[in-house]
Amino acid sequence: MARKDTDHPDYHFIKVVMTNGTEYTTRSTYGKEGDTLNLDIDPSTHPAWTGGSQQLLDRGGRVSRFNSRFGGLSLGGKK
């Protein structure tokens, strides 16, 4: 049984604006034809891509407790 065109979301062109102002056009199901998607985080600013440091919040000492309980575990790494 073949699918009808109405089974698929509307796939159209939008403009994406990165945090540094760079713009490009792509196809997406976001919004409607001609809409603009302004990014808050993108590869030019996110620490995962830039190599920057990211601080881990330790609420109630959870990370400290975890490290004290499991910090000495070796999970099959090199010996």
Secondary structure, DSSP 8 states (H G I E B T S, - for coil): ----GGGS---EEEEEE-TTS-EEEEEESSSSTT-EEE-SS-TTT-HHHH--------GGGHHHHHHHHHTT---S---
